[in-house]
Amino acid sequence: MQIISGQQFLFQSNGNAQAGIREFDVPFTVTGATAVIEGMDVEFANRNDHHLGRLQVFLSTEVTGANTNRVIVRANFWAARLVWRLVW
C-alpha cells in the first residue's frame, strides 16, 4: 500500500461541471485503488458576493490494464450559485 498525499485539483466555479485528471505511477503492480478527499478549501474570488447553493465533488479511480503500476484519479466538481433576491 502507498499513500500519496498533498495532491490538488484546482477548479473555478462558472456554473458548469468541471473535471480534472491526475495520473500516478507507483513502483509496484496495482490491483485496486481508492481516492479520498482529505480536506477542501472553498472561497469566493474577486470579492464575488454570490452565495453557494450546492457543491458537489466526486472522485473516481481507474487502474489502467492488468498488472500495471499506473493509477488514474478523476475529480468532478460542480458548484451551483444561489443568488438572493430581495423584493421591497
DSSP file (Angstrom, degrees, kcal/mol; ACC not computed):
  #  RESIDUE AA STRUCTURE BP1 BP2  ACC     N-H-->O    O-->H-N    N-H-->O    O-->H-N    TCO  KAPPA ALPHA  PHI   PSI    X-CA   Y-CA   Z-CA
    1    1 A M              0   0    0      0, 0.0     2,-0.4     0, 0.0     0, 0.0   0.000 360.0 360.0 360.0 141.6    0.0    0.0    0.0
    2    2 A Q        -     0   0    0      2,-0.0     2,-0.5    24,-0.0    24,-0.0  -0.999 360.0-152.9-135.6 134.2    1.2    3.5   -0.8
    3    3 A I        -     0   0    0     -2,-0.4     2,-0.6     2,-0.0     0, 0.0  -0.928   7.5-168.6-107.3 124.3   -0.4    6.8    0.3
    4    4 A I        +     0   0    0     -2,-0.5     3,-0.2    20,-0.0     2,-0.2  -0.950  18.7 173.0-111.8 112.5    0.1    9.8   -1.9
    5    5 A S        +     0   0    0     -2,-0.6    -2,-0.0     1,-0.2     0, 0.0  -0.661  45.4  51.4-116.2 171.6   -1.0   13.0   -0.2
    6    6 A G        +     0   0    0      1,-0.3     2,-0.2    -2,-0.2    -1,-0.2   0.604  68.5 143.0  81.4  12.9   -0.8   16.7   -0.9
    7    7 A Q        -     0   0    0     -3,-0.2     2,-0.4    15,-0.0    -1,-0.3  -0.612  32.2-157.2 -85.8 147.3   -2.3   16.5   -4.4
    8    8 A Q        -     0   0    0     -2,-0.2     2,-0.5     2,-0.0    -1,-0.0  -0.955  18.8-162.6-129.2 144.5   -4.5   19.3   -5.5
    9    9 A F        -     0   0    0     -2,-0.4     2,-0.5    11,-0.0    11,-0.0  -0.998  19.6-155.5-115.9 125.1   -7.2   19.8   -8.1
   10   10 A L        +     0   0    0     -2,-0.5     2,-0.3     2,-0.0    -2,-0.0  -0.902  18.5 171.0-107.2 126.7   -7.9   23.5   -8.8
   11   11 A F        -     0   0    0     -2,-0.5     2,-0.4     7,-0.0    -2,-0.0  -0.916  23.3-147.5-130.1 155.7  -11.3   24.5  -10.1
   12   12 A Q        -     0   0    0     -2,-0.3     2,-0.5    67,-0.0    67,-0.1  -0.994  26.1-121.7-122.7 132.9  -13.2   27.7  -10.7
   13   13 A S        +     0   0    0     -2,-0.4     4,-0.1     1,-0.2    65,-0.0  -0.601  45.8 151.2 -76.3 119.5  -16.9   27.9  -10.4
   14   14 A N  S    S-     0   0    0     -2,-0.5    -1,-0.2     2,-0.5     3,-0.1   0.154  72.5 -96.3-128.8  15.4  -18.5   29.0  -13.6
   15   15 A G  S    S+     0   0    0     64,-0.4     2,-0.3     1,-0.3    -2,-0.1   0.382  96.9 100.4  85.6  -4.4  -21.8   27.2  -13.1
   16   16 A N  S    S-     0   0    0     64,-0.0    -2,-0.5     1,-0.0    -1,-0.3  -0.822  81.0-101.4-112.8 153.2  -20.7   24.3  -15.3
   17   17 A A        -     0   0    0     -2,-0.3     2,-0.3    61,-0.1    61,-0.2  -0.456  41.5-166.9 -67.9 143.8  -19.4   20.9  -14.2
   18   18 A Q  E     -A   77   0A   0     59,-2.7    59,-2.8    -2,-0.1     2,-0.3  -0.931   6.6-157.7-132.5 156.0  -15.6   20.5  -14.5
   19   19 A A  E     -A   76   0A   0     -2,-0.3     2,-0.3    57,-0.2    57,-0.2  -0.973   4.3-168.9-135.6 149.9  -13.3   17.6  -14.3
   20   20 A G  E     -A   75   0A   0     55,-2.4    55,-2.7    -2,-0.3     2,-0.4  -0.978   7.4-155.5-135.1 150.5   -9.6   17.1  -13.5
   21   21 A I  E     -A   74   0A   0     -2,-0.3     2,-0.4    53,-0.2    53,-0.2  -0.986   8.3-176.4-130.1 136.6   -7.4   14.1  -14.0
   22   22 A R  E     -A   73   0A   0     51,-2.4    51,-3.0    -2,-0.4     2,-0.4  -0.994  10.5-156.1-127.7 138.4   -4.2   13.0  -12.2
   23   23 A E  E     -A   72   0A   0     -2,-0.4     2,-0.4    49,-0.2    49,-0.2  -0.949   8.2-167.6-116.2 136.3   -2.0   10.0  -13.2
   24   24 A F  E     -A   71   0A   0     47,-2.8    47,-2.8    -2,-0.4     2,-0.5  -0.983   8.1-158.9-126.8 128.9    0.3    8.3  -10.7
   25   25 A D  E     -A   70   0A   0     -2,-0.4    45,-0.2    45,-0.2    -2,-0.0  -0.920  15.5-171.7-103.7 130.0    2.9    5.8  -11.4
   26   26 A V  E     -     0   0A   0     43,-2.5     2,-0.3    -2,-0.5     4,-0.1  -0.849  33.5-114.1-120.7 157.5    4.0    3.6   -8.4
   27   27 A P  E    S+     0   0A   0      0, 0.0     2,-0.3     0, 0.0    42,-0.0   0.014  92.3  52.7 -84.6  32.2    6.9    1.1   -8.2
   28   28 A F  E    S-     0   0A   0     -2,-0.3     2,-0.3    41,-0.1    -2,-0.3  -0.969  95.4 -81.8-154.5 165.7    4.6   -2.0   -7.8
   29   29 A T  E     -     0   0A   0     -2,-0.3     2,-0.5    40,-0.1    40,-0.2  -0.562  42.7-147.8 -75.5 133.0    1.7   -3.7   -9.5
   30   30 A V  E     +A   68   0A   0     38,-3.5    38,-0.7    -2,-0.3    37,-0.2  -0.874  25.4 171.5-106.5 131.2   -1.6   -2.2   -8.6
   31   31 A T  S    S+     0   0    0     -2,-0.5     2,-0.3     1,-0.4    -1,-0.1   0.609  73.3   1.2-108.1 -20.1   -4.8   -4.3   -8.4
   32   32 A G        -     0   0    0     30,-0.1    -1,-0.4     2,-0.0     2,-0.3  -0.975  62.1-160.3-163.3 155.0   -7.1   -1.7   -7.0
   33   33 A A        -     0   0    0     -2,-0.3     2,-0.4    -3,-0.1    28,-0.2  -0.981   2.8-160.1-143.2 152.6   -7.1    1.9   -5.9
   34   34 A T        -     0   0    0     -2,-0.3     2,-0.4    26,-0.1    26,-0.1  -0.995   6.2-156.8-132.9 138.4   -9.0    4.3   -3.7
   35   35 A A        -     0   0    0     -2,-0.4     2,-0.4    24,-0.1    24,-0.1  -0.942  12.7-171.8-115.9 139.9   -9.1    8.1   -3.7
   36   36 A V        -     0   0    0     -2,-0.4     2,-0.7     0, 0.0    -2,-0.0  -0.978  25.7-127.0-132.6 140.9  -10.2   10.1   -0.6
   37   37 A I        -     0   0    0     -2,-0.4     3,-0.1     1,-0.2    22,-0.0  -0.810  25.5-178.5 -85.9 118.1  -10.8   13.8   -0.1
   38   38 A E        -     0   0    0     -2,-0.7     2,-0.3     1,-0.4    -1,-0.2   0.791  63.0 -25.9 -88.9 -31.9   -8.7   14.8    2.9
   39   39 A G        -     0   0    0      2,-0.0    -1,-0.4     0, 0.0     2,-0.3  -0.959  57.7-150.0-173.5 164.5   -9.7   18.4    3.1
   40   40 A M        -     0   0    0     -2,-0.3     2,-0.5    -3,-0.1    -3,-0.0  -0.984   4.2-155.1-153.4 136.0  -11.1   21.2    0.9
   41   41 A D        -     0   0    0     -2,-0.3     2,-0.4     2,-0.0    -2,-0.0  -0.952  14.1-176.0-110.3 130.6  -11.0   25.0    0.8
   42   42 A V        +     0   0    0     -2,-0.5     2,-0.3     2,-0.0    -2,-0.0  -0.995  14.2 157.6-126.2 127.7  -13.8   26.8   -0.9
   43   43 A E        -     0   0    0     -2,-0.4     2,-0.4     0, 0.0    -2,-0.0  -0.973  40.5-109.9-147.0 160.8  -13.6   30.6   -1.4
   44   44 A F        -     0   0    0     -2,-0.3     3,-0.4     6,-0.0     2,-0.3  -0.771  33.0-141.5 -91.8 135.4  -15.1   33.4   -3.4
   45   45 A A  S >  S+     0   0    0     -2,-0.4     3,-1.8     1,-0.2   -33,-0.0  -0.669  75.8  10.9 -95.9 151.7  -12.7   35.1   -5.9
   46   46 A N  T 3  S-     0   0    0      1,-0.3    -1,-0.2    -2,-0.3     3,-0.1   0.784 124.0 -71.2  56.2  32.4  -12.6   38.8   -6.7
   47   47 A R  T 3  S+     0   0    0     -3,-0.4     2,-0.4     1,-0.2    -1,-0.3   0.805  76.9 176.3  55.2  31.9  -14.9   39.6   -3.8
   48   48 A N    <   -     0   0    0     -3,-1.8    -1,-0.2     1,-0.1     2,-0.1  -0.562  21.8-151.5 -69.4 120.7  -17.8   38.0   -5.7
   49   49 A D        +     0   0    0     -2,-0.4     2,-0.2    -3,-0.1    -1,-0.1  -0.043  46.6 131.6 -93.3  33.2  -20.7   38.1   -3.3
   50   50 A H        -     0   0    0     -2,-0.1     2,-0.4    33,-0.1    33,-0.1  -0.511  53.8-127.6 -79.9 154.1  -22.6   35.1   -4.6
   51   51 A H  E     -B   82   0A   0     31,-1.1    31,-3.6    -2,-0.2     2,-0.5  -0.836  22.1-117.6-100.7 140.6  -23.9   32.5   -2.1
   52   52 A L  E     -B   81   0A   0     -2,-0.4    29,-0.2    29,-0.2     3,-0.1  -0.657  30.2-179.5 -79.4 121.8  -23.0   28.9   -2.7
   53   53 A G  E     -     0   0A   0     27,-2.9     2,-0.3    -2,-0.5    28,-0.2   0.906  66.5  -7.7 -87.9 -47.7  -26.1   26.9   -3.2
   54   54 A R  E     -B   80   0A   0     26,-1.3    26,-2.9     2,-0.0     2,-0.5  -0.972  56.4-163.6-154.5 136.1  -24.7   23.4   -3.7
   55   55 A L  E     -B   79   0A   0     -2,-0.3     2,-0.4    24,-0.2    24,-0.2  -0.986  10.2-176.7-124.0 124.3  -21.2   22.0   -4.0
   56   56 A Q  E     +B   78   0A   0     22,-3.0    22,-2.2    -2,-0.5     2,-0.4  -0.983   4.4 176.7-124.2 130.7  -20.6   18.5   -5.4
   57   57 A V  E     -B   77   0A   0     -2,-0.4     2,-0.4    20,-0.2    20,-0.2  -0.996   5.2-176.5-132.8 127.4  -17.2   16.8   -5.6
   58   58 A F  E     -B   76   0A   0     18,-2.5    18,-2.7    -2,-0.4     2,-0.4  -0.972   6.8-162.9-124.8 138.8  -16.8   13.3   -6.8
   59   59 A L  E     +B   75   0A   0     -2,-0.4     2,-0.3    16,-0.2    16,-0.2  -0.947  10.7 175.9-117.2 142.4  -13.6   11.2   -7.0
   60   60 A S  E     -B   74   0A   0     14,-2.1    14,-2.8    -2,-0.4     2,-0.3  -0.980  12.7-150.6-140.3 155.1  -13.1    8.0   -9.0
   61   61 A T  E     -B   73   0A   0     -2,-0.3     2,-0.3    12,-0.2    12,-0.2  -0.902   8.0-172.1-125.8 154.8  -10.1    5.8   -9.7
   62   62 A E  E     -B   72   0A   0     10,-2.0    10,-3.1    -2,-0.3     2,-0.6  -0.984  15.4-150.9-145.5 133.5   -9.0    3.6  -12.5
   63   63 A V  E     -B   71   0A   0     -2,-0.3     2,-1.1     8,-0.2     8,-0.2  -0.936  28.6-131.9-101.6 120.7   -6.1    1.1  -12.8
   64   64 A T        -     0   0    0      6,-1.3     6,-0.2    -2,-0.6     5,-0.1  -0.615  62.2 -31.6 -85.2 100.6   -5.2    1.0  -16.5
   65   65 A G  S >  S-     0   0    0     -2,-1.1     3,-0.6     3,-0.1     2,-0.2   0.050  89.5 -53.8  84.4 167.5   -4.9   -2.6  -17.6
   66   66 A A  T 3  S+     0   0    0      1,-0.2   -35,-0.1   -37,-0.0    -2,-0.0  -0.506 118.2  11.8 -79.4 149.5   -3.9   -5.8  -15.8
   67   67 A N  T 3  S+     0   0    0    -37,-0.2     2,-0.2     1,-0.2    -1,-0.2   0.894  95.9 144.6  52.9  47.4   -0.5   -5.9  -13.9
   68   68 A T  E <   -A   30   0A   0    -38,-0.7   -38,-3.5    -3,-0.6    -1,-0.2  -0.683  51.1-152.0-112.5 165.4    0.0   -2.2  -14.2
   69   69 A N  E     +     0   0A   0     -2,-0.2   -43,-2.5   -40,-0.2     2,-0.5   0.103  66.6 100.7-120.5  19.6    1.6    0.4  -12.0
   70   70 A R  E     -A   25   0A   0     -6,-0.2    -6,-1.3   -45,-0.2     2,-0.4  -0.926  47.1-172.3-112.7 129.1   -0.5    3.4  -13.2
   71   71 A V  E     -AB  24  63A   0    -47,-2.8   -47,-2.8    -2,-0.5     2,-0.5  -0.969   8.4-156.1-118.3 131.9   -3.5    4.8  -11.3
   72   72 A I  E     -AB  23  62A   0    -10,-3.1   -10,-2.0    -2,-0.4     2,-0.5  -0.933   6.0-164.9-108.4 128.0   -5.7    7.5  -12.7
   73   73 A V  E     -AB  22  61A   0    -51,-3.0   -51,-2.4    -2,-0.5     2,-0.4  -0.961   3.9-165.0-113.4 126.2   -7.7    9.7  -10.3
   74   74 A R  E     -AB  21  60A   0    -14,-2.8   -14,-2.1    -2,-0.5     2,-0.5  -0.923   1.3-165.0-111.0 135.0  -10.6   11.7  -11.7
   75   75 A A  E     -AB  20  59A   0    -55,-2.7   -55,-2.4    -2,-0.4     2,-0.4  -0.980   1.4-165.2-118.4 129.7  -12.2   14.6   -9.8
   76   76 A N  E     -AB  19  58A   0    -18,-2.7   -18,-2.5    -2,-0.5     2,-0.4  -0.958   9.8-173.2-115.3 132.9  -15.5   16.1  -10.9
   77   77 A F  E     +AB  18  57A   0    -59,-2.8   -59,-2.7    -2,-0.4     2,-0.3  -0.973  10.9 169.7-131.1 136.3  -16.6   19.4   -9.4
   78   78 A W  E     - B   0  56A   0    -22,-2.2   -22,-3.0    -2,-0.4     2,-0.4  -0.959   5.8-176.7-147.7 129.9  -19.8   21.3   -9.7
   79   79 A A  E     - B   0  55A   0     -2,-0.3     2,-0.5   -63,-0.3   -64,-0.4  -0.990  10.1-157.5-129.0 125.1  -20.9   24.4   -7.8
   80   80 A A  E     - B   0  54A   0    -26,-2.9   -27,-2.9    -2,-0.4   -26,-1.3  -0.844  16.6-135.0 -98.8 135.3  -24.3   26.0   -8.1
   81   81 A R  E     - B   0  52A   0     -2,-0.5     2,-0.6   -29,-0.2   -29,-0.2  -0.734   9.2-156.1 -90.8 137.5  -24.7   29.6   -7.2
   82   82 A L  E     - B   0  51A   0    -31,-3.6   -31,-1.1    -2,-0.4     2,-0.5  -0.950  11.9-162.9-111.8 111.8  -27.6   30.7   -5.1
   83   83 A V        -     0   0    0     -2,-0.6     2,-0.3   -33,-0.1   -33,-0.1  -0.843  12.3-136.8-101.6 125.8  -28.3   34.3   -5.7
   84   84 A W        -     0   0    0     -2,-0.5     2,-0.5     2,-0.0    -2,-0.0  -0.583  16.6-163.7 -81.3 140.2  -30.5   36.1   -3.1
   85   85 A R        -     0   0    0     -2,-0.3     2,-0.5     2,-0.0    -2,-0.0  -0.985   2.3-158.6-128.1 123.5  -33.1   38.4   -4.4
   86   86 A L        -     0   0    0     -2,-0.5     2,-0.5     2,-0.0    -2,-0.0  -0.861   3.2-163.9-102.3 132.1  -34.8   41.0   -2.2
   87   87 A V              0   0    0     -2,-0.5    -2,-0.0     1,-0.1     0, 0.0  -0.969 360.0 360.0-115.7 126.1  -38.2   42.4   -3.2
   88   88 A W              0   0    0     -2,-0.5    -1,-0.1     0, 0.0    -2,-0.0   0.401 360.0 360.0-103.3 360.0  -39.4   45.5   -1.4
